[in-house]
Amino acid sequence: MSPRRSDSRDRMLVGASELLREYGAGATSIDRVLARTGAPRGSVYHHFPGGRAQLIEEAVTRSGDLMAKRIDAVMAAEDPLEAVDSFFAVWRERLVESGYRIGCPVAAVAAETNDEAPQLARSAAAAFARWQETLAAHFCRHGLPEARGTRLASLVIAALEGAVIMCRAERTTAPLDAAATELRELLTHAFRDR
């Protein structure tokens, strides 16, 4: 059964996110999105009148929202240390299963300069801010002062994103494992000394 025409917008957003994860923003073209999703060419400008920039911007926003929900789900655990461990474990599994081909679509957009579409960097920054706020709120719920929770949330996100990039380049989970181990030790002390 072929997909309904009405779902072409969602398919294009998912396809764009997948391509961003694998190839980065520069290599995520309309043609690649259409080839990945099977969406009709005419639907691109119907759903995304701003063209490629709008498609990528909305894919980044969608990816950011999905990750914020995942952070919420993972942080629902009673122990914030186990929750952070779980978050790193999910990325470890994704990297290995993909043969180190996938990364974060938000980081992919943030890493590239795009003077013609500065809204892409703003969308990536907004996604990172949502993740930091979500994680910081959970840390504060477990007793950390707001300023410390915010700084540690930023560190967790930066360490995770950086480790994922390094894992892809080195084709090993060693950077992710090292970051997870060091963050666990740091967070253990932070929650113990609150």
Secondary structure, 3 states (H helix, E strand, C coil): CCCCHHHHHHHHHHHHHHHHHHHCCCCCCHHHHHHHHCCCCHHHHHHCCCHHHHHHHHHHHHHHHHHHHHHHHHCCCCCHHHHHHHHHHHHHHHHHHCCCCCCCHHHHHHCCCCCCCCHHHHHHHHHHHHHHHHHHHHHHHCCCCHHHHHHHHHHHHHHHHHHHHHHHHHCCCHHHHHHHHHHHHHHHHHHHCC
